[in-house]
Amino acid sequence: MSDETKDRILSDEAYEDLESVVGPENVSREPAVLDGYAWQPTNNDHPVERWVRRPVAVALPSSTAEVQEIVRTCNRHGLRFKGFSTGWGVWNGPTYDNVLQIDLRRMNRILEIDEKNMYAVVEPYVNGAQLQAEAMKVGLNTHIIGAGPACSPLASATSGWGVGHDGNYMSYSPRNVLGVEWVLPDGEVLTLGSPGSGLDWFSGDGPGPSLRGIMRGSTGAQGSLGVFTRVALKLYDWPGPAQVETRGTVLDSDSVVPDELSFYMCIFPDRAGFLEANLKIGEAEIGYNTLRTATVMYINILAPRLFEKITRAKTLSSIFGQTMEYSLMMVLAGDTPEHLRFQTAVLKSIVADYGGIVMNMNDLTPFVSMTYLNMIRATIPALVFRMGGSFNTALSRNEAIDTQENWRDHCNLIKDKWIERGGIINDLVDNPYYVSYENNGWAHCEVVYQFDPRNEKHREALEPIFTDLTIAAADECMEPGFSSDPRVRKIMSPLAANFNRWQKKISAFLDPARASDDTLYCGEADFDLSQVDPEQRQLLAKIMEVKSWSDEGPPV
């Protein structure tokens, strides 16, 4: 048997050890079962394949102790492992052949909701909708990421990104982390924050130096540094009812919008007014939910056939693409009617000061009753798949609001070029998903581009588009959002203090046996530059020459 074949077959001895840990009914190496884990089309930019590597087996633990034993079994038998919670995205899958998938779906409990201290302790397979439903019963709410309510709050808090519509009031996932229970790659348990000192879960730091930055950075280690089995998350005030009253699903949902909430669309005449008004809204400390996306995107995801007709009609394209270019959906929430009226008056005053108009969406009952769940629970973003079957996104890292507008400009130039070439779907170019954090002090912006994976021209364009976006980020001294991609890391690390040297050292310290699947944390790879425009290749070479750090320090 060749070494390559050995890497793809789990030994009987290792399989029996796994059975002894979780029971025969909770481990499998059946090809049909494993293929279910290998199907990962979301954000998969491979030009042909929608699959990732098939794991050699899958094990389903029910406790932290079982996770520890699984990890120790992998160390003993020379296997790698990769944790998997709710499984949204290609980064959940193995990147090596000899990887055991640890499916955490049996660890699905909300362990505690502390109403007084406003936090919840959850396991990996609890999803955002479940936690929100329980928190609302006691007048609290939880941050839900833009990927939707079916995703794991633990995963976004400890391991990957964490952006959502509600960032203005509830920040974003890594800022909401309190105590953490973490199974390291050698099977030992590390507890961060106050529970590590035998106390409750109220703090993510201290006493002593914090390891929060080792646990994750802006992107997260993507399962490359072990398995997180419990996390405490901050909860926030919810002035609405204890239960959301709704009928139907997504497109035909009909919800009762509580009196404590109001919905407004703010439209500004220009960029300067949009930016300044956002800052003033933040200074006024109003708003429960803030979302900027192209107005026409609501049609894109809700009525894709109508959207195609709009793209062919120049007048309509101009109205949606330019007249309403700087729009902002605001949800206000008040603990009393007076509180809500005050916020509404402040919002209208600020928008008027910068030449904008405020549309009262509460009068559009069918629209608000359908989009209510989207704004408080992020139910609609998954519909972005409807237009072509798949999408990707040009993220930039969280930054000041005006910097994000500059990033949007760069992305739109790249998108326009590839739409003209037929490499991606025509979405009228300007398609930002923009949310602010913490009273608009900073923001997140990602520019979505849609494609049809059945279209050969679209598949061939995926890597060149990704390369163009990475080069643009490097040229503008910004961090591309998918910095976990080994190709991006190889370019960006020399430009940013050779950060991957440190990540490799952290990985080696925590995982001397290299049992964790570490590609998305410290792996490096080359872009295929063969389809990239020559001037872009020249620009990349110049950037690397001029901006790379040396052993002595930053470029002069």
VEXKOL-71672 format. One record per residue (C-alpha): residue in one letter; x, y, z; residue number from 1. Coordinates in steps of 0.5 Angstrom, whole numbers, plus 500, padded with zeros to 3 digits. Each point is the difference from the previous one (the first is absolute). Layout:
<sites>
type_xx_yy_zz_seq
A_X_Y_Z_NUM
...
</sites>
This chain:
<sites>
type_xx_yy_zz_seq
M_500_500_500_1
S_503_507_498_2
D_501_505_505_3
E_495_504_496_4
T_494_495_501_5
K_502_499_507_6
D_498_507_502_7
R_493_499_497_8
I_499_494_504_9
L_499_500_507_10
S_503_494_504_11
D_495_495_503_12
E_504_501_507_13
A_499_508_499_14
Y_493_498_499_15
E_499_496_505_16
D_503_505_505_17
L_495_505_498_18
E_494_495_501_19
S_502_499_507_20
V_500_508_501_21
V_493_502_497_22
G_497_493_499_23
P_499_496_493_24
E_494_504_498_25
N_504_507_500_26
V_506_498_496_27
S_500_499_492_28
R_504_499_494_29
E_495_498_495_30
P_502_503_494_31
A_492_503_499_32
V_500_503_507_33
L_507_503_499_34
D_498_503_493_35
G_495_504_504_36
Y_505_504_503_37
A_504_501_494_38
W_495_504_496_39
Q_502_507_502_40
P_498_505_494_41
T_499_506_505_42
N_506_505_498_43
N_503_494_497_44
D_504_504_494_45
H_503_493_497_46
P_499_501_492_47
V_497_493_500_48
E_499_497_506_49
R_494_501_505_50
W_503_495_505_51
V_506_500_505_52
R_504_494_502_53
R_496_494_503_54
P_502_499_507_55
V_502_493_502_56
A_495_500_505_57
V_495_504_504_58
A_499_499_508_59
L_494_504_504_60
P_502_501_507_61
S_495_502_505_62
S_504_503_505_63
T_507_504_502_64
A_503_494_502_65
E_498_496_494_66
V_503_505_496_67
Q_507_500_504_68
E_500_492_499_69
I_499_501_492_70
V_505_505_500_71
R_505_496_504_72
T_498_494_495_73
C_502_504_494_74
N_507_502_503_75
R_501_492_502_76
H_499_498_493_77
G_503_505_496_78
L_493_503_497_79
R_498_507_500_80
F_493_503_502_81
K_496_506_498_82
G_494_502_504_83
F_493_501_497_84
S_494_504_503_85
T_494_502_496_86
G_505_500_494_87
W_499_506_495_88
G_505_501_495_89
V_506_496_497_90
W_505_502_506_91
N_496_494_504_92
G_503_495_496_93
P_507_496_500_94
T_506_503_496_95
Y_504_493_501_96
D_498_493_499_97
N_501_497_506_98
V_495_505_504_99
L_495_497_505_100
Q_494_505_500_101
I_497_501_507_102
D_493_502_499_103
L_497_503_506_104
R_493_500_499_105
R_498_496_506_106
M_503_506_505_107
N_494_504_499_108
R_498_503_506_109
I_499_507_503_110
L_504_498_507_111
E_498_507_503_112
I_496_507_499_113
D_502_505_505_114
E_495_505_500_115
K_503_504_505_116
N_507_500_497_117
M_498_500_493_118
Y_503_494_497_119
A_499_493_498_120
V_504_494_500_121
V_500_495_494_122
E_502_494_496_123
P_503_500_493_124
Y_493_498_497_125
V_496_505_503_126
N_497_504_494_127
G_499_508_500_128
A_492_499_500_129
Q_500_495_506_130
L_504_505_504_131
Q_496_506_498_132
A_494_496_501_133
E_502_499_507_134
A_503_506_502_135
M_494_504_498_136
K_496_497_505_137
V_504_503_505_138
G_500_507_496_139
L_507_499_497_140
N_503_499_493_141
T_506_497_497_142
H_504_502_494_143
I_499_496_494_144
I_504_500_494_145
G_499_502_493_146
A_500_493_498_147
G_494_498_503_148
P_496_498_507_149
A_502_492_498_150
C_507_502_501_151
S_504_498_507_152
P_501_506_504_153
L_506_497_504_154
A_503_499_493_155
S_500_507_498_156
A_502_502_507_157
T_506_496_500_158
S_502_498_493_159
G_498_504_494_160
W_498_507_499_161
G_493_502_503_162
V_497_506_496_163
G_493_501_501_164
H_494_505_499_165
D_500_502_507_166
G_507_502_501_167
N_498_507_501_168
Y_497_498_507_169
M_503_493_501_170
S_507_501_497_171
Y_502_493_497_172
S_502_493_502_173
P_507_501_502_174
R_499_506_505_175
N_494_496_503_176
V_504_494_503_177
L_501_499_507_178
G_502_494_503_179
V_503_494_496_180
E_501_493_500_181
W_505_497_495_182
V_502_493_499_183
L_507_501_497_184
P_504_496_495_185
D_503_496_505_186
G_493_498_503_187
E_501_505_506_188
V_495_505_502_189
L_501_507_501_190
T_495_504_503_191
L_501_508_499_192
G_497_506_504_193
S_497_499_506_194
P_498_493_500_195
G_507_498_500_196
S_501_503_507_197
G_494_496_502_198
L_495_506_500_199
D_494_501_495_200
W_500_501_493_201
F_499_508_500_202
S_507_502_498_203
G_504_498_494_204
D_507_502_503_205
G_504_500_506_206
P_503_500_505_207
G_507_500_496_208
P_501_501_493_209
S_495_498_495_210
L_500_495_495_211
R_494_502_496_212
G_505_503_495_213
I_503_493_499_214
M_493_497_500_215
R_498_504_494_216
G_502_506_496_217
S_495_504_495_218
T_499_494_496_219
G_500_494_505_220
A_504_494_499_221
Q_495_496_497_222
G_501_494_504_223
S_507_499_499_224
L_502_501_508_225
G_495_495_503_226
V_493_499_502_227
F_496_505_504_228
T_495_497_504_229
R_496_505_504_230
V_500_508_499_231
A_497_505_504_232
L_497_506_496_233
K_497_507_502_234
L_493_501_499_235
Y_497_507_499_236
D_493_503_502_237
W_494_498_496_238
P_494_505_501_239
G_495_496_496_240
P_496_494_501_241
A_502_493_503_242
Q_498_496_494_243
V_500_502_493_244
E_493_499_497_245
T_501_498_492_246
R_497_496_495_247
G_503_497_494_248
T_507_499_498_249
V_505_505_497_250
L_497_503_494_251
D_493_499_502_252
S_501_502_507_253
D_495_504_504_254
S_502_503_507_255
V_497_504_505_256
V_505_506_500_257
P_500_502_508_258
D_498_507_502_259
E_507_501_503_260
L_504_500_493_261
S_499_505_494_262
F_503_499_493_263
Y_503_506_496_264
M_504_500_493_265
C_505_506_500_266
I_502_502_493_267
F_505_505_499_268
P_502_505_494_269
D_508_498_500_270
R_505_497_504_271
A_502_505_504_272
G_493_501_503_273
F_500_493_501_274
L_507_499_504_275
E_498_506_504_276
A_493_498_502_277
N_503_493_502_278
L_505_503_505_279
K_494_505_503_280
I_495_494_500_281
G_506_496_504_282
E_501_506_505_283
A_493_501_501_284
E_500_493_502_285
I_494_498_497_286
G_498_494_496_287
Y_499_492_501_288
N_502_498_493_289
T_503_503_494_290
L_501_497_494_291
R_503_503_493_292
T_499_496_494_293
A_498_502_493_294
T_493_501_499_295
V_499_496_494_296
M_503_494_504_297
Y_493_499_503_298
I_498_499_493_299
N_506_495_499_300
I_498_495_505_301
L_493_501_501_302
A_498_500_492_303
P_506_498_496_304
R_496_499_494_305
L_498_508_500_306
F_507_502_502_307
E_502_497_494_308
K_495_504_496_309
I_503_506_504_310
T_507_499_498_311
R_498_501_493_312
A_496_506_501_313
K_504_506_500_314
T_496_505_503_315
L_498_495_506_316
S_507_498_501_317
S_502_507_500_318
I_494_502_505_319
F_502_494_505_320
G_508_500_499_321
Q_501_508_500_322
T_494_503_503_323
M_500_496_506_324
E_507_499_501_325
Y_501_502_507_326
S_494_497_504_327
L_500_497_507_328
M_495_496_503_329
M_499_502_507_330
V_496_496_506_331
L_499_504_506_332
A_498_497_507_333
G_497_503_506_334
D_499_498_507_335
T_494_505_500_336
P_496_503_495_337
E_503_507_502_338
H_507_497_499_339
L_498_497_493_340
R_497_507_498_341
F_507_503_502_342
Q_504_496_496_343
T_496_501_494_344
A_500_508_501_345
V_508_499_501_346
L_500_496_493_347
K_496_505_496_348
S_504_506_502_349
I_506_497_499_350
V_498_497_493_351
A_497_507_498_352
D_507_504_502_353
Y_503_496_495_354
G_495_501_494_355
G_497_493_501_356
I_493_497_500_357
V_497_495_505_358
M_495_495_498_359
N_495_497_505_360
M_500_493_498_361
N_495_498_506_362
D_495_503_495_363
L_502_494_495_364
T_497_495_505_365
P_501_494_495_366
F_507_502_499_367
V_502_501_507_368
S_496_494_502_369
M_504_495_496_370
T_507_504_501_371
Y_499_500_507_372
L_503_494_502_373
N_506_501_495_374
M_502_506_504_375
I_500_497_507_376
R_502_493_498_377
A_503_501_493_378
T_496_495_496_379
I_500_503_493_380
P_508_500_498_381
A_500_492_498_382
L_495_502_495_383
V_506_503_496_384
F_501_493_497_385
R_494_501_496_386
M_502_504_495_387
G_506_496_497_388
G_501_494_505_389
S_506_503_503_390
F_504_506_502_391
N_506_502_504_392
T_502_507_503_393
A_505_505_500_394
L_501_501_507_395
S_504_505_503_396
R_502_500_508_397
N_496_505_505_398
E_502_507_499_399
A_498_507_500_400
I_494_502_496_401
D_503_504_495_402
T_506_495_499_403
Q_494_495_498_404
E_497_504_495_405
N_507_501_497_406
W_500_492_500_407
R_494_500_497_408
D_502_504_494_409
H_506_495_499_410
C_496_494_500_411
N_495_503_495_412
L_505_502_495_413
I_502_493_500_414
K_493_497_500_415
D_498_505_494_416
K_506_497_496_417
W_498_493_501_418
I_493_501_499_419
E_502_503_493_420
R_504_494_499_421
G_494_495_502_422
G_504_497_505_423
I_494_501_506_424
I_493_502_500_425
N_498_507_498_426
D_497_503_507_427
L_501_507_498_428
V_507_500_503_429
D_499_504_507_430
N_498_494_505_431
P_503_502_506_432
Y_498_496_507_433
Y_501_506_505_434
V_499_500_507_435
S_503_504_506_436
Y_502_498_507_437
E_499_503_506_438
N_497_507_499_439
N_503_501_493_440
G_507_501_503_441
W_502_495_494_442
A_498_495_495_443
H_500_494_496_444
C_499_500_492_445
E_500_494_496_446
V_498_500_492_447
V_496_494_498_448
Y_501_497_493_449
Q_496_495_497_450
F_501_494_495_451
D_497_494_497_452
P_505_494_502_453
R_497_497_494_454
N_503_505_495_455
E_507_499_498_456
K_502_507_499_457
H_497_501_507_458
R_504_495_503_459
E_507_502_496_460
A_499_507_503_461
L_500_498_507_462
E_507_500_501_463
P_502_506_496_464
I_495_504_504_465
F_502_498_506_466
T_507_502_498_467
D_498_507_498_468
L_497_501_507_469
T_506_498_504_470
I_504_504_496_471
A_496_506_501_472
A_500_499_507_473
A_507_499_500_474
D_501_507_496_475
E_495_503_505_476
C_504_498_506_477
M_493_496_502_478
E_499_493_502_479
P_496_495_496_480
G_494_497_503_481
F_502_493_499_482
S_507_501_503_483
S_499_492_502_484
D_501_498_493_485
P_507_498_499_486
R_501_503_493_487
V_498_507_504_488
R_505_499_506_489
K_506_499_495_490
I_499_506_497_491
M_498_504_507_492
S_504_497_505_493
P_507_504_497_494
L_496_506_500_495
A_497_500_507_496
A_506_499_504_497
N_501_493_498_498
F_494_498_504_499
N_500_493_498_500
R_507_498_503_501
W_496_501_507_502
Q_494_496_498_503
K_505_494_498_504
K_503_501_507_505
I_494_500_504_506
S_497_494_496_507
A_507_496_501_508
F_499_502_508_509
L_493_498_501_510
D_500_494_495_511
P_507_497_500_512
A_497_494_496_513
R_497_504_495_514
A_493_496_502_515
S_496_506_498_516
D_498_502_493_517
D_504_506_499_518
T_500_502_493_519
L_495_506_501_520
Y_504_503_506_521
C_507_499_497_522
G_501_497_494_523
E_502_504_494_524
A_499_498_492_525
D_501_504_493_526
F_495_503_496_527
D_499_498_493_528
L_502_506_497_529
S_499_498_493_530
Q_493_503_499_531
V_502_506_503_532
D_501_507_496_533
P_508_501_499_534
E_499_507_503_535
Q_497_497_506_536
R_506_495_500_537
Q_505_506_500_538
L_496_504_505_539
L_501_494_505_540
A_507_499_499_541
K_501_507_501_542
I_496_500_506_543
M_504_494_503_544
E_506_503_498_545
V_499_507_504_546
K_495_498_505_547
S_503_494_503_548
W_503_500_507_549
S_507_497_501_550
D_503_497_506_551
E_503_507_502_552
G_492_503_500_553
P_495_503_496_554
P_502_503_493_555
V_503_507_500_556
</sites>
